[in-house]
Amino acid sequence: MAKLTMTVNGRTLSADAEGRTLLSDFLRGGLGLTGTHVGCDTSQCGACVVHVDGQAVKSCSMLAHEAAGSTITTIEGMANADGSLSTLQQAFQDHHGLQCGFCTPGMVMSAAALLAENPKPTEAEVRHHLEGNICRCTGYHNIVKAVLAASGQDVSGVGIAAE
C-alpha cells in the first residue's frame, strides 16, 4: 500500500492504494467519486473517461499510481462553480443525449475534451471522436446533437438522414 495524492476537481486528495489499483477504482473506492463508471475494465466502453492533466483517459486502463501528482477532472468536477450544470451537461439534458445514463459521464468527459481541442467540430468529427464510447440506449443522434449544441451550432438537421 502507498498513499497517493492528486488534485481531483480542484482539491488535493490522498488515499491509500495498492500498486495494482486502477485509477477508476481509486477514484470510486479510494476517493468516493462514483460518477466515473466502470463498464468493462478493458478500455472498450469509455464509461470511465476522466481528464488527467487535461487529456481524456480511460481510467480503467491506467494505474492509480501513474496519476499520482496529476490533476484529474471527473464528471463531478464538470459542473459550474455554483453547482449548476455546465453548458455541455445542460446540452445533454436539453437534447436528450442520455437515456439510462450509464455511459453519460464518459460521453460528457470525452465530448469536453473534443470541444477543448476543437470548439466547433462538425457532426462527422463528433461521431469520430466518440467512437471509443459505447452507448447501448440512445443511438448516438441526440448525443451528437448535444455536443454540437454545446459548441453553439445549429442542430436542427443533425441525424435526420440516419433516423
VOKEVO-724816 format. One record per atom (N, C-alpha, C): atom name; residue in three letters; x negated, y negated, z. Coordinates in steps of 0.05 Angstrom, whole numbers. Last residue first. Layout:
N
{atom:CA; type:ALA; east:X; north:Y; up:Z}
...
REM end
This chain:
163
{atom:N; type:GLU; east:642; north:-177; up:-785}
{atom:CA; type:GLU; east:664; north:-168; up:-767}
{atom:C; type:GLU; east:686; north:-154; up:-780}
{atom:N; type:ALA; east:605; north:-195; up:-819}
{atom:CA; type:ALA; east:600; north:-169; up:-807}
{atom:C; type:ALA; east:623; north:-159; up:-791}
{atom:N; type:ALA; east:622; north:-245; up:-834}
{atom:CA; type:ALA; east:619; north:-225; up:-855}
{atom:C; type:ALA; east:616; north:-197; up:-843}
{atom:N; type:ILE; east:620; north:-272; up:-784}
{atom:CA; type:ILE; east:645; north:-268; up:-798}
{atom:C; type:ILE; east:643; north:-245; up:-818}
{atom:N; type:GLY; east:573; north:-285; up:-756}
{atom:CA; type:GLY; east:583; north:-258; up:-754}
{atom:C; type:GLY; east:609; north:-252; up:-769}
{atom:N; type:VAL; east:587; north:-353; up:-753}
{atom:CA; type:VAL; east:569; north:-332; up:-745}
{atom:C; type:VAL; east:584; north:-305; up:-743}
{atom:N; type:GLY; east:615; north:-399; up:-765}
{atom:CA; type:GLY; east:614; north:-378; up:-785}
{atom:C; type:GLY; east:597; north:-354; up:-777}
{atom:N; type:SER; east:612; north:-432; up:-718}
{atom:CA; type:SER; east:638; north:-425; up:-729}
{atom:C; type:SER; east:637; north:-402; up:-750}
{atom:N; type:VAL; east:569; north:-452; up:-691}
{atom:CA; type:VAL; east:571; north:-423; up:-692}
{atom:C; type:VAL; east:597; north:-414; up:-705}
{atom:N; type:ASP; east:521; north:-502; up:-697}
{atom:CA; type:ASP; east:549; north:-495; up:-703}
{atom:C; type:ASP; east:550; north:-464; up:-705}
{atom:N; type:GLN; east:473; north:-510; up:-643}
{atom:CA; type:GLN; east:481; north:-505; up:-670}
{atom:C; type:GLN; east:510; north:-498; up:-673}
{atom:N; type:GLY; east:449; north:-514; up:-593}
{atom:CA; type:GLY; east:462; north:-537; up:-604}
{atom:C; type:GLY; east:472; north:-534; up:-632}
{atom:N; type:SER; east:430; north:-470; up:-570}
{atom:CA; type:SER; east:410; north:-486; up:-584}
{atom:C; type:SER; east:423; north:-510; up:-597}
{atom:N; type:ALA; east:475; north:-447; up:-551}
{atom:CA; type:ALA; east:457; north:-458; up:-531}
{atom:C; type:ALA; east:436; north:-476; up:-544}
{atom:N; type:ALA; east:494; north:-427; up:-600}
{atom:CA; type:ALA; east:508; north:-449; up:-587}
{atom:C; type:ALA; east:491; north:-462; up:-566}
{atom:N; type:LEU; east:457; north:-385; up:-608}
{atom:CA; type:LEU; east:458; north:-407; up:-627}
{atom:C; type:LEU; east:472; north:-431; up:-615}
{atom:N; type:VAL; east:472; north:-353; up:-564}
{atom:CA; type:VAL; east:444; north:-363; up:-566}
{atom:C; type:VAL; east:444; north:-387; up:-585}
{atom:N; type:ALA; east:526; north:-342; up:-575}
{atom:CA; type:ALA; east:518; north:-355; up:-551}
{atom:C; type:ALA; east:491; north:-368; up:-553}
{atom:N; type:LYS; east:522; north:-314; up:-624}
{atom:CA; type:LYS; east:536; north:-340; up:-623}
{atom:C; type:LYS; east:528; north:-355; up:-598}
{atom:N; type:VAL; east:496; north:-268; up:-605}
{atom:CA; type:VAL; east:482; north:-286; up:-624}
{atom:C; type:VAL; east:495; north:-313; up:-625}
{atom:N; type:ILE; east:537; north:-249; up:-573}
{atom:CA; type:ILE; east:511; north:-255; up:-561}
{atom:C; type:ILE; east:496; north:-274; up:-579}
{atom:N; type:ASN; east:576; north:-239; up:-610}
{atom:CA; type:ASN; east:581; north:-260; up:-591}
{atom:C; type:ASN; east:555; north:-268; up:-576}
{atom:N; type:HIS; east:551; north:-196; up:-639}
{atom:CA; type:HIS; east:560; north:-221; up:-652}
{atom:C; type:HIS; east:563; north:-244; up:-633}
{atom:N; type:TYR; east:540; north:-149; up:-608}
{atom:CA; type:TYR; east:520; north:-170; up:-612}
{atom:C; type:TYR; east:529; north:-196; up:-624}
{atom:N; type:GLY; east:572; north:-110; up:-589}
{atom:CA; type:GLY; east:568; north:-111; up:-617}
{atom:C; type:GLY; east:551; north:-134; up:-626}
{atom:N; type:THR; east:583; north:-102; up:-533}
{atom:CA; type:THR; east:592; north:-125; up:-547}
{atom:C; type:THR; east:590; north:-125; up:-577}
{atom:N; type:CYS; east:563; north:-52; up:-509}
{atom:CA; type:CYS; east:590; north:-61; up:-508}
{atom:C; type:CYS; east:599; north:-81; up:-529}
{atom:N; type:ARG; east:510; north:-39; up:-506}
{atom:CA; type:ARG; east:528; north:-17; up:-514}
{atom:C; type:ARG; east:557; north:-26; up:-516}
{atom:N; type:CYS; east:453; north:-70; up:-524}
{atom:CA; type:CYS; east:479; north:-74; up:-512}
{atom:C; type:CYS; east:498; north:-53; up:-523}
{atom:N; type:ILE; east:383; north:-74; up:-517}
{atom:CA; type:ILE; east:406; north:-58; up:-525}
{atom:C; type:ILE; east:431; north:-66; up:-510}
{atom:N; type:ASN; east:331; north:-110; up:-543}
{atom:CA; type:ASN; east:351; north:-109; up:-522}
{atom:C; type:ASN; east:375; north:-94; up:-532}
{atom:N; type:GLY; east:298; north:-115; up:-586}
{atom:CA; type:GLY; east:288; north:-99; up:-563}
{atom:C; type:GLY; east:307; north:-98; up:-540}
{atom:N; type:GLU; east:324; north:-151; up:-620}
{atom:CA; type:GLU; east:323; north:-123; up:-627}
{atom:C; type:GLU; east:314; north:-105; up:-604}
{atom:N; type:LEU; east:324; north:-205; up:-613}
{atom:CA; type:LEU; east:338; north:-189; up:-593}
{atom:C; type:LEU; east:339; north:-160; up:-599}
{atom:N; type:HIS; east:298; north:-225; up:-658}
{atom:CA; type:HIS; east:285; north:-228; up:-632}
{atom:C; type:HIS; east:298; north:-210; up:-611}
{atom:N; type:HIS; east:335; north:-214; up:-699}
{atom:CA; type:HIS; east:309; north:-201; up:-699}
{atom:C; type:HIS; east:297; north:-202; up:-671}
{atom:N; type:ARG; east:377; north:-249; up:-684}
{atom:CA; type:ARG; east:382; north:-220; up:-686}
{atom:C; type:ARG; east:355; north:-205; up:-684}
{atom:N; type:VAL; east:350; north:-298; up:-689}
{atom:CA; type:VAL; east:361; north:-289; up:-663}
{atom:C; type:VAL; east:365; north:-259; up:-663}
{atom:N; type:GLU; east:338; north:-298; up:-743}
{atom:CA; type:GLU; east:316; north:-299; up:-724}
{atom:C; type:GLU; east:326; north:-290; up:-696}
{atom:N; type:ALA; east:390; north:-299; up:-766}
{atom:CA; type:ALA; east:372; north:-276; up:-770}
{atom:C; type:ALA; east:349; north:-275; up:-750}
{atom:N; type:GLU; east:407; north:-349; up:-749}
{atom:CA; type:GLU; east:421; north:-325; up:-740}
{atom:C; type:GLU; east:403; north:-301; up:-743}
{atom:N; type:THR; east:348; north:-389; up:-732}
{atom:CA; type:THR; east:370; north:-380; up:-750}
{atom:C; type:THR; east:384; north:-356; up:-738}
{atom:N; type:PRO; east:333; north:-431; up:-675}
{atom:CA; type:PRO; east:330; north:-407; up:-692}
{atom:C; type:PRO; east:353; north:-403; up:-710}
{atom:N; type:LYS; east:312; north:-481; up:-650}
{atom:CA; type:LYS; east:334; north:-480; up:-669}
{atom:C; type:LYS; east:331; north:-455; up:-687}
{atom:N; type:PRO; east:267; north:-474; up:-616}
{atom:CA; type:PRO; east:292; north:-487; up:-605}
{atom:C; type:PRO; east:316; north:-486; up:-624}
{atom:N; type:ASN; east:225; north:-428; up:-605}
{atom:CA; type:ASN; east:239; north:-437; up:-629}
{atom:C; type:ASN; east:266; north:-449; up:-621}
{atom:N; type:GLU; east:206; north:-418; up:-553}
{atom:CA; type:GLU; east:188; north:-418; up:-576}
{atom:C; type:GLU; east:199; north:-432; up:-601}
{atom:N; type:ALA; east:252; north:-423; up:-523}
{atom:CA; type:ALA; east:228; north:-438; up:-514}
{atom:C; type:ALA; east:208; north:-440; up:-537}
{atom:N; type:LEU; east:285; north:-387; up:-548}
{atom:CA; type:LEU; east:291; north:-416; up:-550}
{atom:C; type:LEU; east:268; north:-433; up:-541}
{atom:N; type:LEU; east:260; north:-338; up:-533}
{atom:CA; type:LEU; east:262; north:-346; up:-561}
{atom:C; type:LEU; east:266; north:-376; up:-563}
{atom:N; type:ALA; east:267; north:-340; up:-477}
{atom:CA; type:ALA; east:240; north:-340; up:-488}
{atom:C; type:ALA; east:240; north:-348; up:-518}
{atom:N; type:ALA; east:323; north:-338; up:-475}
{atom:CA; type:ALA; east:309; north:-362; up:-465}
{atom:C; type:ALA; east:281; north:-363; up:-476}
{atom:N; type:ALA; east:331; north:-286; up:-495}
{atom:CA; type:ALA; east:340; north:-309; up:-511}
{atom:C; type:ALA; east:327; north:-335; up:-502}
{atom:N; type:SER; east:310; north:-257; up:-453}
{atom:CA; type:SER; east:298; north:-255; up:-480}
{atom:C; type:SER; east:305; north:-279; up:-497}
{atom:N; type:MET; east:345; north:-272; up:-412}
{atom:CA; type:MET; east:316; north:-277; up:-409}
{atom:C; type:MET; east:302; north:-276; up:-436}
{atom:N; type:VAL; east:394; north:-254; up:-433}
{atom:CA; type:VAL; east:390; north:-283; up:-427}
{atom:C; type:VAL; east:360; north:-289; up:-425}
{atom:N; type:MET; east:384; north:-199; up:-436}
{atom:CA; type:MET; east:391; north:-214; up:-460}
{atom:C; type:MET; east:385; north:-244; up:-456}
{atom:N; type:GLY; east:376; north:-186; up:-382}
{atom:CA; type:GLY; east:354; north:-183; up:-402}
{atom:C; type:GLY; east:359; north:-198; up:-427}
{atom:N; type:PRO; east:428; north:-198; up:-362}
{atom:CA; type:PRO; east:404; north:-212; up:-352}
{atom:C; type:PRO; east:380; north:-210; up:-371}
{atom:N; type:THR; east:463; north:-164; up:-396}
{atom:CA; type:THR; east:463; north:-194; up:-397}
{atom:C; type:THR; east:438; north:-206; up:-385}
{atom:N; type:CYS; east:471; north:-111; up:-392}
{atom:CA; type:CYS; east:448; north:-120; up:-408}
{atom:C; type:CYS; east:443; north:-150; up:-406}
{atom:N; type:PHE; east:517; north:-110; up:-359}
{atom:CA; type:PHE; east:492; north:-96; up:-351}
{atom:C; type:PHE; east:468; north:-106; up:-366}
{atom:N; type:GLY; east:565; north:-132; up:-374}
{atom:CA; type:GLY; east:545; north:-149; up:-360}
{atom:C; type:GLY; east:519; north:-136; up:-354}
{atom:N; type:CYS; east:607; north:-115; up:-403}
{atom:CA; type:CYS; east:603; north:-103; up:-377}
{atom:C; type:CYS; east:583; north:-118; up:-360}
{atom:N; type:GLN; east:601; north:-166; up:-437}
{atom:CA; type:GLN; east:625; north:-150; up:-432}
{atom:C; type:GLN; east:622; north:-137; up:-405}
{atom:N; type:LEU; east:581; north:-227; up:-466}
{atom:CA; type:LEU; east:577; north:-205; up:-447}
{atom:C; type:LEU; east:603; north:-190; up:-444}
{atom:N; type:GLY; east:592; north:-273; up:-493}
{atom:CA; type:GLY; east:568; north:-258; up:-500}
{atom:C; type:GLY; east:561; north:-236; up:-480}
{atom:N; type:HIS; east:634; north:-310; up:-498}
{atom:CA; type:HIS; east:640; north:-281; up:-492}
{atom:C; type:HIS; east:616; north:-264; up:-500}
{atom:N; type:HIS; east:622; north:-362; up:-501}
{atom:CA; type:HIS; east:624; north:-348; up:-527}
{atom:C; type:HIS; east:627; north:-318; up:-523}
{atom:N; type:ASP; east:618; north:-379; up:-448}
{atom:CA; type:ASP; east:637; north:-392; up:-466}
{atom:C; type:ASP; east:642; north:-376; up:-491}
{atom:N; type:GLN; east:577; north:-345; up:-427}
{atom:CA; type:GLN; east:604; north:-345; up:-416}
{atom:C; type:GLN; east:624; north:-356; up:-437}
{atom:N; type:PHE; east:534; north:-361; up:-459}
{atom:CA; type:PHE; east:541; north:-332; up:-458}
{atom:C; type:PHE; east:570; north:-330; up:-447}
{atom:N; type:ALA; east:533; north:-415; up:-445}
{atom:CA; type:ALA; east:540; north:-407; up:-473}
{atom:C; type:ALA; east:547; north:-378; up:-474}
{atom:N; type:GLN; east:516; north:-412; up:-393}
{atom:CA; type:GLN; east:543; north:-422; up:-398}
{atom:C; type:GLN; east:552; north:-415; up:-426}
{atom:N; type:GLN; east:463; north:-394; up:-401}
{atom:CA; type:GLN; east:482; north:-378; up:-387}
{atom:C; type:GLN; east:511; north:-386; up:-392}
{atom:N; type:LEU; east:444; north:-440; up:-429}
{atom:CA; type:LEU; east:444; north:-413; up:-442}
{atom:C; type:LEU; east:464; north:-395; up:-428}
{atom:N; type:THR; east:449; north:-480; up:-391}
{atom:CA; type:THR; east:462; north:-483; up:-417}
{atom:C; type:THR; east:465; north:-456; up:-431}
{atom:N; type:SER; east:458; north:-449; up:-327}
{atom:CA; type:SER; east:442; north:-463; up:-347}
{atom:C; type:SER; east:458; north:-464; up:-373}
{atom:N; type:LEU; east:509; north:-458; up:-277}
{atom:CA; type:LEU; east:497; north:-442; up:-299}
{atom:C; type:LEU; east:480; north:-460; up:-317}
{atom:N; type:SER; east:491; north:-489; up:-215}
{atom:CA; type:SER; east:508; north:-485; up:-238}
{atom:C; type:SER; east:494; north:-470; up:-259}
{atom:N; type:GLY; east:453; north:-500; up:-176}
{atom:CA; type:GLY; east:466; north:-474; up:-176}
{atom:C; type:GLY; east:485; north:-469; up:-198}
{atom:N; type:ASP; east:424; north:-545; up:-183}
{atom:CA; type:ASP; east:448; north:-548; up:-166}
{atom:C; type:ASP; east:463; north:-521; up:-164}
{atom:N; type:ALA; east:385; north:-529; up:-219}
{atom:CA; type:ALA; east:377; north:-534; up:-191}
{atom:C; type:ALA; east:401; north:-536; up:-172}
{atom:N; type:ASN; east:413; north:-477; up:-260}
{atom:CA; type:ASN; east:405; north:-504; up:-255}
{atom:C; type:ASN; east:399; north:-508; up:-226}
{atom:N; type:ALA; east:388; north:-409; up:-266}
{atom:CA; type:ALA; east:409; north:-429; up:-261}
{atom:C; type:ALA; east:397; north:-457; up:-258}
{atom:N; type:MET; east:345; north:-375; up:-269}
{atom:CA; type:MET; east:354; north:-388; up:-293}
{atom:C; type:MET; east:375; north:-410; up:-289}
{atom:N; type:GLY; east:330; north:-343; up:-227}
{atom:CA; type:GLY; east:317; north:-369; up:-230}
{atom:C; type:GLY; east:326; north:-384; up:-254}
{atom:N; type:GLU; east:356; north:-295; up:-234}
{atom:CA; type:GLU; east:365; north:-312; up:-211}
{atom:C; type:GLU; east:353; north:-340; up:-213}
{atom:N; type:ILE; east:328; north:-272; up:-275}
{atom:CA; type:ILE; east:354; north:-284; up:-281}
{atom:C; type:ILE; east:364; north:-302; up:-259}
{atom:N; type:THR; east:261; north:-295; up:-259}
{atom:CA; type:THR; east:281; north:-274; up:-263}
{atom:C; type:THR; east:307; north:-288; up:-270}
{atom:N; type:THR; east:195; north:-311; up:-271}
{atom:CA; type:THR; east:222; north:-322; up:-271}
{atom:C; type:THR; east:241; north:-298; up:-277}
{atom:N; type:ILE; east:132; north:-315; up:-239}
{atom:CA; type:ILE; east:154; north:-299; up:-250}
{atom:C; type:ILE; east:180; north:-314; up:-250}
{atom:N; type:THR; east:66; north:-325; up:-242}
{atom:CA; type:THR; east:91; north:-340; up:-239}
{atom:C; type:THR; east:112; north:-324; up:-254}
{atom:N; type:SER; east:17; north:-283; up:-208}
{atom:CA; type:SER; east:31; north:-295; up:-231}
{atom:C; type:SER; east:55; north:-311; up:-223}
{atom:N; type:GLY; east:-3; north:-256; up:-165}
{atom:CA; type:GLY; east:-14; north:-283; up:-171}
{atom:C; type:GLY; east:0; north:-297; up:-194}
{atom:N; type:ALA; east:10; north:-194; up:-195}
{atom:CA; type:ALA; east:2; north:-209; up:-170}
{atom:C; type:ALA; east:-11; north:-235; up:-178}
{atom:N; type:ALA; east:21; north:-164; up:-238}
{atom:CA; type:ALA; east:34; north:-190; up:-237}
{atom:C; type:ALA; east:27; north:-206; up:-212}
{atom:N; type:GLU; east:-3; north:-117; up:-229}
{atom:CA; type:GLU; east:-12; north:-132; up:-252}
{atom:C; type:GLU; east:-1; north:-160; up:-252}
{atom:N; type:HIS; east:26; north:-96; up:-187}
{atom:CA; type:HIS; east:0; north:-107; up:-181}
{atom:C; type:HIS; east:-12; north:-123; up:-204}
{atom:N; type:ALA; east:71; north:-76; up:-215}
{atom:CA; type:ALA; east:74; north:-100; up:-198}
{atom:C; type:ALA; east:47; north:-112; up:-192}
{atom:N; type:LEU; east:62; north:-56; up:-282}
{atom:CA; type:LEU; east:59; north:-51; up:-254}
{atom:C; type:LEU; east:60; north:-77; up:-238}
{atom:N; type:MET; east:110; north:-55; up:-334}
{atom:CA; type:MET; east:87; north:-70; up:-321}
{atom:C; type:MET; east:86; north:-62; up:-292}
{atom:N; type:SER; east:156; north:-38; up:-354}
{atom:CA; type:SER; east:132; north:-29; up:-368}
{atom:C; type:SER; east:106; north:-42; up:-357}
{atom:N; type:CYS; east:198; north:-61; up:-330}
{atom:CA; type:CYS; east:194; north:-32; up:-325}
{atom:C; type:CYS; east:169; north:-21; up:-338}
{atom:N; type:SER; east:199; north:-112; up:-350}
{atom:CA; type:SER; east:187; north:-108; up:-324}
{atom:C; type:SER; east:184; north:-79; up:-316}
{atom:N; type:LYS; east:182; north:-136; up:-409}
{atom:CA; type:LYS; east:199; north:-115; up:-398}
{atom:C; type:LYS; east:186; north:-106; up:-372}
{atom:N; type:VAL; east:174; north:-206; up:-413}
{atom:CA; type:VAL; east:161; north:-179; up:-408}
{atom:C; type:VAL; east:183; north:-160; up:-399}
{atom:N; type:ALA; east:162; north:-268; up:-442}
{atom:CA; type:ALA; east:182; north:-247; up:-437}
{atom:C; type:ALA; east:168; north:-220; up:-435}
{atom:N; type:GLN; east:119; north:-314; up:-409}
{atom:CA; type:GLN; east:123; north:-295; up:-431}
{atom:C; type:GLN; east:144; north:-274; up:-423}
{atom:N; type:GLY; east:109; north:-346; up:-365}
{atom:CA; type:GLY; east:122; north:-358; up:-388}
{atom:C; type:GLY; east:127; north:-339; up:-411}
{atom:N; type:ASP; east:88; north:-312; up:-327}
{atom:CA; type:ASP; east:72; north:-334; up:-337}
{atom:C; type:ASP; east:82; north:-344; up:-363}
{atom:N; type:VAL; east:138; north:-272; up:-345}
{atom:CA; type:VAL; east:113; north:-271; up:-330}
{atom:C; type:VAL; east:94; north:-291; up:-342}
{atom:N; type:HIS; east:207; north:-265; up:-343}
{atom:CA; type:HIS; east:184; north:-280; up:-354}
{atom:C; type:HIS; east:161; north:-279; up:-335}
{atom:N; type:VAL; east:240; north:-202; up:-355}
{atom:CA; type:VAL; east:234; north:-225; up:-338}
{atom:C; type:VAL; east:212; north:-241; up:-353}
{atom:N; type:VAL; east:282; north:-149; up:-373}
{atom:CA; type:VAL; east:265; north:-171; up:-382}
{atom:C; type:VAL; east:264; north:-193; up:-362}
{atom:N; type:CYS; east:312; north:-103; up:-366}
{atom:CA; type:CYS; east:294; north:-112; up:-344}
{atom:C; type:CYS; east:276; north:-135; up:-351}
{atom:N; type:ALA; east:339; north:-87; up:-410}
{atom:CA; type:ALA; east:355; north:-98; up:-388}
{atom:C; type:ALA; east:338; north:-110; up:-366}
{atom:N; type:GLY; east:312; north:-63; up:-452}
{atom:CA; type:GLY; east:309; north:-92; up:-448}
{atom:C; type:GLY; east:325; north:-104; up:-425}
{atom:N; type:CYS; east:308; north:-9; up:-469}
{atom:CA; type:CYS; east:334; north:-23; up:-469}
{atom:C; type:CYS; east:332; north:-53; up:-465}
{atom:N; type:GLN; east:256; north:13; up:-468}
{atom:CA; type:GLN; east:272; north:15; up:-493}
{atom:C; type:GLN; east:296; north:-4; up:-493}
{atom:N; type:SER; east:222; north:22; up:-425}
{atom:CA; type:SER; east:220; north:-3; up:-441}
{atom:C; type:SER; east:235; north:-2; up:-467}
{atom:N; type:THR; east:236; north:62; up:-392}
{atom:CA; type:THR; east:218; north:69; up:-414}
{atom:C; type:THR; east:214; north:45; up:-433}
{atom:N; type:ASP; east:277; north:54; up:-355}
{atom:CA; type:ASP; east:250; north:59; up:-345}
{atom:C; type:ASP; east:230; north:67; up:-367}
{atom:N; type:CYS; east:330; north:41; up:-367}
{atom:CA; type:CYS; east:318; north:64; up:-379}
{atom:C; type:CYS; east:291; north:72; up:-368}
{atom:N; type:GLY; east:352; north:-2; up:-337}
{atom:CA; type:GLY; east:369; north:15; up:-353}
{atom:C; type:GLY; east:357; north:41; up:-362}
{atom:N; type:VAL; east:352; north:-45; up:-287}
{atom:CA; type:VAL; east:336; north:-23; up:-297}
{atom:C; type:VAL; east:355; north:-4; up:-311}
{atom:N; type:HIS; east:358; north:-116; up:-282}
{atom:CA; type:HIS; east:370; north:-89; up:-283}
{atom:C; type:HIS; east:350; north:-70; up:-295}
{atom:N; type:THR; east:352; north:-168; up:-240}
{atom:CA; type:THR; east:337; north:-154; up:-260}
{atom:C; type:THR; east:347; north:-125; up:-260}
{atom:N; type:GLY; east:382; north:-179; up:-195}
{atom:CA; type:GLY; east:392; north:-188; up:-221}
{atom:C; type:GLY; east:377; north:-175; up:-244}
{atom:N; type:THR; east:360; north:-168; up:-146}
{atom:CA; type:THR; east:373; north:-146; up:-160}
{atom:C; type:THR; east:385; north:-155; up:-187}
{atom:N; type:LEU; east:312; north:-181; up:-108}
{atom:CA; type:LEU; east:323; north:-196; up:-131}
{atom:C; type:LEU; east:335; north:-175; up:-150}
{atom:N; type:GLY; east:284; north:-160; up:-64}
{atom:CA; type:GLY; east:313; north:-163; up:-63}
{atom:C; type:GLY; east:326; north:-178; up:-85}
{atom:N; type:LEU; east:231; north:-149; up:-64}
{atom:CA; type:LEU; east:238; north:-177; up:-60}
{atom:C; type:LEU; east:269; north:-181; up:-59}
{atom:N; type:GLY; east:228; north:-93; up:-68}
{atom:CA; type:GLY; east:210; north:-107; up:-50}
{atom:C; type:GLY; east:219; north:-136; up:-44}
{atom:N; type:GLY; east:270; north:-79; up:-104}
{atom:CA; type:GLY; east:268; north:-68; up:-78}
{atom:C; type:GLY; east:251; north:-83; up:-58}
{atom:N; type:ARG; east:266; north:-116; up:-149}
{atom:CA; type:ARG; east:291; north:-107; up:-138}
{atom:C; type:ARG; east:289; north:-98; up:-109}
{atom:N; type:LEU; east:210; north:-125; up:-156}
{atom:CA; type:LEU; east:229; north:-148; up:-156}
{atom:C; type:LEU; east:255; north:-140; up:-142}
{atom:N; type:PHE; east:192; north:-72; up:-156}
{atom:CA; type:PHE; east:182; north:-92; up:-137}
{atom:C; type:PHE; east:201; north:-115; up:-134}
{atom:N; type:ASP; east:217; north:-51; up:-201}
{atom:CA; type:ASP; east:223; north:-40; up:-175}
{atom:C; type:ASP; east:214; north:-59; up:-153}
{atom:N; type:SER; east:193; north:-83; up:-241}
{atom:CA; type:SER; east:222; north:-83; up:-238}
{atom:C; type:SER; east:230; north:-72; up:-211}
{atom:N; type:LEU; east:139; north:-69; up:-236}
{atom:CA; type:LEU; east:147; north:-96; up:-229}
{atom:C; type:LEU; east:178; north:-97; up:-225}
{atom:N; type:LEU; east:129; north:-5; up:-204}
{atom:CA; type:LEU; east:135; north:-22; up:-228}
{atom:C; type:LEU; east:144; north:-49; up:-219}
{atom:N; type:THR; east:78; north:21; up:-165}
{atom:CA; type:THR; east:104; north:8; up:-165}
{atom:C; type:THR; east:107; north:-9; up:-190}
{atom:N; type:ARG; east:29; north:45; up:-157}
{atom:CA; type:ARG; east:45; north:54; up:-179}
{atom:C; type:ARG; east:72; north:41; up:-182}
{atom:N; type:GLY; east:8; north:23; up:-110}
{atom:CA; type:GLY; east:-5; north:17; up:-136}
{atom:C; type:GLY; east:12; north:25; up:-160}
{atom:N; type:GLU; east:62; north:-1; up:-69}
{atom:CA; type:GLU; east:42; north:20; up:-76}
{atom:C; type:GLU; east:31; north:12; up:-104}
{atom:N; type:ALA; east:70; north:-62; up:-34}
{atom:CA; type:ALA; east:77; north:-44; up:-57}
{atom:C; type:ALA; east:54; north:-24; up:-61}
{atom:N; type:ASP; east:98; north:-114; up:7}
{atom:CA; type:ASP; east:80; north:-91; up:3}
{atom:C; type:ASP; east:90; north:-74; up:-20}
{atom:N; type:ALA; east:105; north:-182; up:-13}
{atom:CA; type:ALA; east:116; north:-157; up:-3}
{atom:C; type:ALA; east:96; north:-135; up:-8}
{atom:N; type:SER; east:118; north:-252; up:-19}
{atom:CA; type:SER; east:100; north:-230; up:-15}
{atom:C; type:SER; east:115; north:-205; up:-5}
{atom:N; type:LEU; east:127; north:-312; up:-57}
{atom:CA; type:LEU; east:138; north:-289; up:-42}
{atom:C; type:LEU; east:117; north:-267; up:-41}
{atom:N; type:THR; east:138; north:-378; up:-69}
{atom:CA; type:THR; east:116; north:-359; up:-65}
{atom:C; type:THR; east:127; north:-337; up:-47}
{atom:N; type:ARG; east:187; north:-399; up:-116}
{atom:CA; type:ARG; east:179; north:-394; up:-88}
{atom:C; type:ARG; east:157; north:-374; up:-87}
{atom:N; type:GLY; east:201; north:-402; up:-170}
{atom:CA; type:GLY; east:192; north:-426; up:-156}
{atom:C; type:GLY; east:184; north:-423; up:-127}
{atom:N; type:ASN; east:212; north:-350; up:-184}
{atom:CA; type:ASN; east:234; north:-370; up:-185}
{atom:C; type:ASN; east:227; north:-394; up:-169}
{atom:N; type:VAL; east:157; north:-330; up:-150}
{atom:CA; type:VAL; east:181; north:-320; up:-164}
{atom:C; type:VAL; east:203; north:-341; up:-161}
{atom:N; type:THR; east:91; north:-321; up:-148}
{atom:CA; type:THR; east:111; north:-343; up:-147}
{atom:C; type:THR; east:134; north:-333; up:-164}
{atom:N; type:MET; east:65; north:-268; up:-107}
{atom:CA; type:MET; east:70; north:-281; up:-133}
{atom:C; type:MET; east:90; north:-303; up:-129}
{atom:N; type:THR; east:29; north:-219; up:-74}
{atom:CA; type:THR; east:40; north:-245; up:-73}
{atom:C; type:THR; east:42; north:-256; up:-101}
{atom:N; type:LEU; east:28; north:-156; up:-43}
{atom:CA; type:LEU; east:27; north:-171; up:-68}
{atom:C; type:LEU; east:41; north:-198; up:-64}
{atom:N; type:LYS; east:-8; north:-114; up:-2}
{atom:CA; type:LYS; east:10; north:-137; up:-2}
{atom:C; type:LYS; east:6; north:-153; up:-27}
{atom:N; type:ALA; east:-8; north:-45; up:-14}
{atom:CA; type:ALA; east:-22; north:-70; up:-15}
{atom:C; type:ALA; east:-1; north:-92; up:-14}
{atom:N; type:MET; east:-17; north:24; up:0}
{atom:CA; type:MET; east:0; north:0; up:0}
{atom:C; type:MET; east:-18; north:-25; up:0}
REM end
